[in-house]
Amino acid sequence: MAEAGTLHDAFIDELRDTYDAEKQLTKALPKLANAATNTKLRAAFETHLQETQGQIARLEQVFESLDEKVRGKHCDGIAGIIEEGKSIMEEDFDETTMDACLIASGQRAEHYEMAAYGTLVAWAQAMGHTEAARLLQQTLDEEKAADKKLSGLAEGGINQGAADAAHAEEDEEPVGAVNRARKSAE
């Protein structure tokens, strides 16, 4: 009978999954940045790409602190989130709506990462991996800050701009229909 895995085994497995997730995001973030039309949003994605590269290096430090080989394990969760983001970019949305959707895609990834890093920090602390916990907490804090920045951009005008554009289209249709009806009656 096979020996049951331990929390340490689960921790290493989660580290490898998260390492792969970060690697996948280094390929996805430039695409999000290129698709963004809002300059602040584009800059936020570009800045987070640099942070993500630092997070990969930090994960490598965590592996080293535990005397574990640095390697990833395919992260299906982030792959699915990235795939959803790609499909959004293929939609024919107006620019502001696209930016609002890109924010939503970015936040899905951030929330996934926050869940992973929150778990990793808790497990590292429980097992007494003080250095790993410190490094992982630093990354968790960065992920929370990136999410907050995206929320600020959304709430700071992008979502309202997309909503206003949607309402402008809705308002135009009835007016156009009324004007056509008037012209027909004349």
C-alpha positions in Angstrom: 0.0 0.0 0.0 1.3 3.4 -0.9 2.3 5.8 1.8 -0.1 8.7 2.3 1.1 12.1 1.4 1.7 14.8 4.1 1.0 18.5 4.3 4.6 19.0 3.2 3.9 17.0 0.0 0.7 19.0 -0.6 2.7 22.3 0.0 5.3 21.3 -2.6 2.6 20.3 -5.1 0.9 23.7 -4.6 4.2 25.5 -4.9 4.8 23.8 -8.2 1.3 24.6 -9.4 1.7 28.2 -8.5 5.2 28.4 -10.1 3.6 27.2 -13.4 0.7 29.6 -13.0 3.2 32.6 -12.7 5.1 31.3 -15.7 1.8 31.1 -17.7 0.9 34.7 -16.6 4.2 36.1 -17.9 3.0 35.1 -21.4 -0.6 36.3 -20.9 0.0 39.7 -19.3 1.7 41.3 -22.4 -1.4 40.3 -24.4 -3.7 41.9 -21.8 -1.5 45.0 -21.9 -1.6 45.2 -25.7 -5.4 44.8 -25.8 -5.9 47.6 -23.3 -6.7 51.0 -24.7 -6.7 52.9 -21.4 -3.1 53.9 -20.8 -3.3 53.4 -17.0 -4.7 49.9 -17.5 -2.0 49.1 -19.9 0.6 50.4 -17.5 -0.9 48.3 -14.6 -0.6 45.1 -16.7 3.0 46.0 -17.7 3.9 46.8 -14.1 2.4 43.5 -12.9 4.3 41.6 -15.5 7.5 42.9 -13.9 6.2 42.0 -10.5 5.3 38.5 -11.7 8.9 38.0 -12.9 10.0 38.9 -9.4 7.4 36.5 -7.9 8.9 33.7 -10.0 12.3 34.5 -8.6 10.8 34.6 -5.1 9.2 31.2 -5.6 12.6 29.8 -6.7 14.0 31.1 -3.4 11.2 29.3 -1.6 12.1 26.0 -3.3 15.8 26.5 -2.5 15.0 27.3 1.2 13.2 23.9 1.4 16.0 22.1 -0.5 13.5 21.2 -3.3 14.1 21.2 -7.0 12.6 24.2 -8.8 10.0 22.9 -11.2 6.4 23.6 -12.2 3.4 21.4 -12.4 0.9 22.4 -15.1 -1.7 24.7 -13.5 -5.1 23.9 -15.1 -6.8 26.6 -13.1 -4.9 29.5 -14.4 -4.8 28.0 -17.9 -8.6 28.1 -17.9 -8.6 31.7 -16.6 -6.1 32.7 -19.3 -8.2 30.9 -22.0 -11.3 32.9 -20.8 -9.3 36.1 -21.2 -8.2 35.1 -24.7 -11.8 34.6 -25.7 -12.8 38.0 -24.3 -10.1 39.6 -26.4 -11.7 38.0 -29.5 -15.0 39.7 -28.8 -16.1 42.8 -30.8 -16.5 45.2 -27.9 -16.1 48.9 -27.9 -12.8 50.1 -26.4 -14.1 51.0 -22.9 -16.1 47.8 -22.6 -13.0 45.8 -23.7 -11.0 47.5 -21.0 -13.7 46.7 -18.4 -13.6 43.0 -19.5 -9.8 43.0 -19.4 -9.9 44.2 -15.8 -12.4 41.4 -15.0 -10.0 38.9 -16.6 -7.1 40.3 -14.7 -9.0 40.2 -11.4 -10.0 36.5 -12.0 -6.3 35.7 -12.2 -5.4 37.9 -9.2 -8.1 36.2 -7.1 -6.9 32.8 -8.1 -3.4 33.7 -7.1 -4.5 35.3 -3.8 -6.2 32.0 -2.9 -3.1 30.0 -3.8 -0.7 32.3 -2.0 -3.0 32.6 1.1 -3.0 28.8 1.4 0.8 28.6 0.8 1.5 31.2 3.5 -0.8 29.4 6.0 0.7 26.0 5.3 4.3 27.4 5.5 3.5 29.0 8.9 1.9 25.8 10.2 5.0 23.8 9.2 7.5 26.3 10.6 8.9 27.3 7.2 9.5 30.9 8.4 11.6 32.1 5.4 9.1 30.5 2.9 6.2 32.1 4.7 7.9 35.5 4.6 8.6 35.3 0.9 5.1 34.0 0.0 3.5 36.7 2.1 5.4 39.3 0.2 4.0 37.9 -3.1 0.5 37.7 -1.6 0.7 41.4 -0.7 1.7 42.2 -4.2 -1.2 40.2 -5.6 -3.6 42.1 -3.3 -2.2 45.4 -4.4 -2.5 44.5 -8.1 -6.2 43.5 -7.5 -6.8 46.8 -5.6 -5.2 48.8 -8.5 -7.5 47.0 -11.0 -10.5 47.7 -8.8 -9.5 51.4 -8.6 -9.2 51.6 -12.4 -12.6 49.9 -12.9 -14.3 52.1 -10.2 -12.4 55.2 -11.3 -14.2 55.5 -14.6 -13.7 52.5 -16.9 -16.8 50.6 -15.8 -18.9 53.8 -15.8 -17.6 54.7 -19.3 -18.6 51.2 -20.5 -22.0 51.6 -18.9 -22.5 55.0 -20.4 -21.6 53.7 -23.8 -24.1 50.9 -23.4 -26.8 53.3 -22.3 -26.0 55.7 -25.2 -26.6 52.9 -27.7 -29.8 51.9 -25.9 -31.0 55.5 -26.0 -30.2 56.0 -29.6 -32.2 53.0 -30.8 -35.6 54.2 -29.6 -35.0 57.8 -30.8 -34.0 56.4 -34.2 -37.1 54.3 -34.3 -39.3 57.2 -33.3 -37.7 59.4 -35.9 -38.2 56.8 -38.6 -41.8 56.4 -37.5 -42.4 60.2 -37.7 -40.8 60.3 -41.2 -43.1 57.4 -42.3 -46.1 59.2 -41.0 -45.3 62.4 -42.9 
